[in-house]
Amino acid sequence: MNLTAIKAIYLFEMARFFRTLTQSFISPVISTSLYFVVFGAAIGSRIQEVDGIGYGAFIVPGLIMLSVMTQSISNGSFGIYFPKFIGTIYELLSAPVTFLEITIGYVGAAATKSLFIGLVILGTSALFVDLTILHPLPMLLFLVLTCLSFSLLGFIIGIWAGNFEQLQLVPLLIVTPLVFLGGSFYSISMLPPFWQWVTMFNPVVYLISGFRWAFFGAADVPVIASLGAISLFTVICVVTIGWIFKTGWRIRN
């Protein structure tokens, strides 16, 4: 394992993040505040509690997951797309660095950025509602796995994308709707039976449910199923990236 190469890629990507640290810090704070104003105040005045949990606190895990997923994909995709766009990826591919080391460097940096943003949103949420985390270690595990898996997905999207518009295609048209329909701001039990069954085919439901369980001890699906879903998704992404580097799909051509 070439730790020097991993460190170089990781620090290079993190340096770009720290150059815009103010923007990276202020943006999620403002977005979270707006969500609390719109959902917490407007809808929360009509829905006092969900499953015995105050509505303002109930939406916190969903808010964190929404930002973490989209930011992970964005960071992971741009990190690998930009060197592909300007052609420096060929220098990287010709260096004595394996695909695993390249992936660890880029995905590790993207996951670190997303984890930072998730913690910022968590801290901002604590200013609006009384928040108690019943299972802090599982909460951190779900958060790290989500950052890692969606950064891997972003890495795949960055290799697949042919232009900057395609980088935003999956986060905006697929991931964000799935998050909103995945129980971010409501409990699945509030839906009619048929739509509860349909919602179970939304993979994001399992992530949000497991993450919410870590906060409040309440979940729409079993915690083991949530952990299995995020673990399986991570493995699929790793296998896909291995196949991409083995075949050179969208890289060498």
TAMO-V746425 format. One record per residue. RES is the residue in three letters. PHI is phi in whole degrees, 0 to 359 (NA if undefined). PSI is psi as a letter, one per 40 degrees, with the letter a starting at -180 (none if undefined). OMEGA is omega as a letter, one per 40 degrees, with the letter a starting at -180 (NA if undefined). Layout:
RES_PHI_PSI_OMEGA / RES_PHI_PSI_OMEGA
//
This chain:
MET_NA_h_a / ASN_274_g_a / LEU_293_d_i / THR_295_d_i / ALA_294_d_i / ILE_299_d_a / LYS_296_d_a / ALA_296_d_i / ILE_296_d_a / TYR_298_d_a / LEU_293_d_i / PHE_297_d_i / GLU_291_d_i / MET_291_d_i / ALA_297_d_i / ARG_295_d_i / PHE_291_d_a / PHE_290_d_i / ARG_291_d_i / THR_242_f_a / LEU_297_d_a / THR_298_d_i / GLN_295_d_a / SER_293_d_a / PHE_275_d_a / ILE_287_d_a / SER_303_d_i / PRO_294_d_i / VAL_295_d_i / ILE_295_d_a / SER_299_d_i / THR_297_d_i / SER_298_d_i / LEU_295_d_i / TYR_298_d_i / PHE_292_d_i / VAL_293_d_a / VAL_285_d_a / PHE_277_d_a / GLY_293_d_a / ALA_274_d_a / ALA_291_d_a / ILE_280_d_a / GLY_298_d_i / SER_289_d_i / ARG_260_d_i / ILE_246_h_a / GLN_286_d_a / GLU_220_i_i / VAL_229_h_a / ASP_56_f_i / GLY_79_e_a / ILE_246_h_i / GLY_305_h_a / TYR_299_d_i / GLY_300_d_i / ALA_286_d_a / PHE_298_d_a / ILE_276_e_a / VAL_300_d_i / PRO_302_d_i / GLY_295_d_i / LEU_298_d_a / ILE_295_d_a / MET_297_d_i / LEU_301_d_a / SER_289_d_a / VAL_295_d_a / MET_296_d_a / THR_292_d_i / GLN_291_d_i / SER_298_d_i / ILE_295_d_a / SER_297_d_a / ASN_294_d_a / GLY_293_d_a / SER_286_d_a / PHE_292_d_a / GLY_301_d_a / ILE_267_d_a / TYR_290_d_a / PHE_298_d_i / PRO_296_d_i / LYS_291_d_a / PHE_291_d_a / ILE_267_e_i / GLY_93_e_a / THR_284_e_i / ILE_294_d_i / TYR_291_d_i / GLU_294_d_i / LEU_292_d_a / LEU_291_d_i / SER_275_e_i / ALA_281_i_i / PRO_285_g_a / VAL_230_h_a / THR_278_i_i / PHE_296_d_i / LEU_296_d_i / GLU_291_d_i / ILE_298_d_a / THR_297_d_a / ILE_299_d_a / GLY_296_d_a / TYR_288_d_a / VAL_291_d_i / GLY_300_d_i / ALA_293_d_i / ALA_297_d_i / ALA_293_d_i / THR_296_d_i / LYS_299_d_a / SER_294_d_i / LEU_297_d_i / PHE_299_d_a / ILE_295_d_i / GLY_299_d_i / LEU_291_d_i / VAL_296_d_i / ILE_294_d_i / LEU_299_d_i / GLY_295_d_i / THR_295_d_a / SER_298_d_a / ALA_295_e_i / LEU_282_d_a / PHE_259_d_a / VAL_225_i_i / ASP_282_h_a / LEU_238_h_i / THR_236_h_a / ILE_259_h_a / LEU_290_d_a / HIS_232_g_a / PRO_296_d_a / LEU_292_d_i / PRO_300_d_i / MET_300_d_i / LEU_295_d_i / LEU_297_d_i / PHE_298_d_a / LEU_294_d_a / VAL_295_d_a / LEU_296_d_i / THR_293_d_i / CYS_301_d_a / LEU_292_d_a / SER_294_d_a / PHE_282_d_i / SER_291_d_i / LEU_297_d_i / LEU_298_d_i / GLY_298_d_i / PHE_300_d_i / ILE_296_d_a / ILE_296_d_i / GLY_297_d_i / ILE_288_d_a / TRP_288_d_a / ALA_298_h_i / GLY_259_e_i / ASN_204_i_a / PHE_292_d_i / GLU_295_d_a / GLN_291_d_i / LEU_297_d_a / GLN_264_e_a / LEU_296_d_a / VAL_292_d_i / PRO_300_d_a / LEU_280_d_a / LEU_263_e_a / ILE_239_d_a / VAL_293_d_a / THR_300_d_i / PRO_299_d_i / LEU_296_d_i / VAL_293_d_a / PHE_295_d_a / LEU_269_e_a / GLY_257_f_i / GLY_87_f_i / SER_295_d_a / PHE_241_e_i / TYR_201_i_i / SER_269_i_i / ILE_299_d_a / SER_294_e_i / MET_281_e_a / LEU_275_i_i / PRO_298_i_a / PRO_308_d_a / PHE_298_d_a / TRP_286_d_i / GLN_297_d_i / TRP_294_d_i / VAL_296_d_a / THR_297_d_a / MET_296_e_i / PHE_274_e_i / ASN_273_h_a / PRO_296_d_a / VAL_292_d_i / VAL_304_d_a / TYR_291_d_i / LEU_290_d_a / ILE_294_d_a / SER_297_d_i / GLY_295_d_i / PHE_293_d_i / ARG_292_d_i / TRP_300_d_i / ALA_297_d_i / PHE_278_d_a / PHE_241_e_a / GLY_79_e_i / ALA_243_h_a / ALA_215_i_i / ASP_276_d_i / VAL_227_i_i / PRO_303_i_a / VAL_297_d_i / ILE_299_d_i / ALA_295_d_i / SER_295_d_a / LEU_294_d_i / GLY_294_d_a / ALA_294_d_a / ILE_290_d_i / SER_292_d_i / LEU_296_d_i / PHE_297_d_i / THR_296_d_i / VAL_297_d_i / ILE_299_d_i / CYS_296_d_i / VAL_296_d_i / VAL_297_d_i / THR_296_d_i / ILE_294_d_i / GLY_299_d_i / TRP_294_d_a / ILE_298_d_a / PHE_289_d_i / LYS_289_d_a / THR_267_e_a / GLY_76_e_a / TRP_299_h_i / ARG_64_e_i / ILE_245_d_a / ARG_284_e_i / ASN_253_none_NA
//
